[in-house]
Amino acid sequence: MQVNANNPLLAAGGAQKTQAPTGFFATAPAEQTGARKEFSDFMKKSPAEQMRDQILKSMGLDEEKLKAMPAEQRKAIEDKIKEMIKTKIEQAEKEKKGVFVDIKA
């Protein structure tokens, strides 16, 4: 059997070169930036954490700004967040009960 030295596959030891991924698959998860990273981070959070972030955002705050506040002010905001989450959960439970009753009627 004769080996052709001009064959690029044989010259490279039989290994075939692969192209780097492009487009949607080009960015590894660790290298994500922008909206994709923000969405990925958001989806990793529990529903309660997501609600908390949404409430803070509606107040024009984030975790860093909250941590930088004086203890009394931070406690007042934390209490308000807890109350708002509790209210949202109660509303969701009422809506579920209402839907169940409507379907059954």
SULJOUR-V59494 format. One line per field, one symbol per residue. burial: # if it has 24 or more other C-alpha atoms within 12 Angstrom, else .. A space follows every 50 residues. Layout:
BEGIN
burial=???
END
This chain:
BEGIN
burial=.................................................. ###.##.........#..........##..#...#............... .....
END
